[in-house]
């Protein structure tokens, strides 16, 4: 049956049809929906893991048990999971084991732009890359076959465009292989040095076999056409090339690691000019040059930065791109902002007002770094706020005036903040850690986590208490505050930063977008009372604007959080059904 599916839904369908039994994931754009779609299939056990390392280890365990298993993450999540990934390459698999990673070229929702193909090369693992939803489904199924045939984890790499673009797929029935028997085999699975030496030799032999596969697999194919210029490409870049040069000769690569040297040489000999089109790094181009294959264009044409597109490829090749359509006016930029009523807003207003140095973390609260709040100094990776603050305060924090604070979300704290907090306590640190607890994993679309008391399927689960967790880590000073109570939060912060030992402040208020959260009535502004001082604009609420030098509330956006009421010394904000009150 044919269906129109986004790439992530097609991957989930591929997992179902391939007989996958186990999925573990940590949410991260653009990979998040794979797990969510897969959770709709009862035949697949699906879970949110605390972090990507745990997800990969859990899926690896399910594979050892004999099941087809998968873990899903975004590109920076693979950094977290790299430790078990490299050793899983040595141990190999029992049931098929697929690692799905979604790269975010263009950094639509990421702190860096990296190319996950390097992990496949470094770990000596096969990597396949689909270019549309149909291939997302078929390549997912193929990945399990390759995994079991060659005794290897397989990396399936997608990207933002492939993950979220819809295209037709042909669905079929689920074919679930029998659970493979587990046989105790320490030489295969126990990676002490003596065993690992033998398994490294196996990996090299496996790579040679996979190199032979790369030369013959139908997912690496030559599409003959005009021989003046030929293109080597893969993934979503294939779609761009085909749209700009529909009659060109193309070598479309589906198996990216290892690459097919003989096939590439054959294709190169059939065209006068050879161009490599790939996003981010020069993996394919470098391989061609190392093999002595002439390449007439690649990164010198398209560069190393950001996403490619039909327009960029056409322009780089000296071909006029399709004219862009304009609306006839210069539109203002629309940077991301915290939602109206967001509980993080009060926290960052206080941090900015107190002029504190703030080590931030990854989540929707990272928007606290943007104007007008501008209350964050660093953001590196998941959990780095706590560890980084400890290092900063160890050097500069003897005086409370020089100290920084760490801000981390509830889900991110579980992901990798707890180990940093243990480091602070164990080494007699003096850092104050603020856990911004909005009762969800907000930035990736409101997924549950161990602190919410629900599983990925919405079923009740044991709820991890942040207070008890911090207490178990050895923190003696634990306070809970309402981030909307700016005066109370300021007082608590001042008190905790005077202490000579670690402290935790849990700024707790649920995300205003969660189901079941009852919003207060929207507010309005009395024009007669409003002085136009602009204090309310300092919180950066998108529901508030200045019109004719007076504050104005858009009641269609206002969540009634009353933070603006606390800002306003003129007492101009009040409950009311109209936007402004005269």
PyMOL commands that set and color helices and strands:
alter all, ss='L'
color gray80, all
select helices_A, chain A and resi 7-17+32-38+52-64+75-80+82-91+117-123+133-150+160-164+186-189+193-216+235-244+261-269+283-290+299-302+310-316+343-353+364-369+384-396+400-402+410-426+466-472+486-496+535-539+563-567
alter helices_A, ss='H'
color red, helices_A
select strands_A, chain A and resi 2-6+22-25+45-48+69-74+97-103+126-129+154-159+166-170+221-223+226-234+248-253+255-257+273-277+357-359+404-409+432-437+477-481+503-508+523-526+544-547+550-553+573-575+580-581
alter strands_A, ss='S'
color yellow, strands_A
deselect
rebuild
show_as cartoon
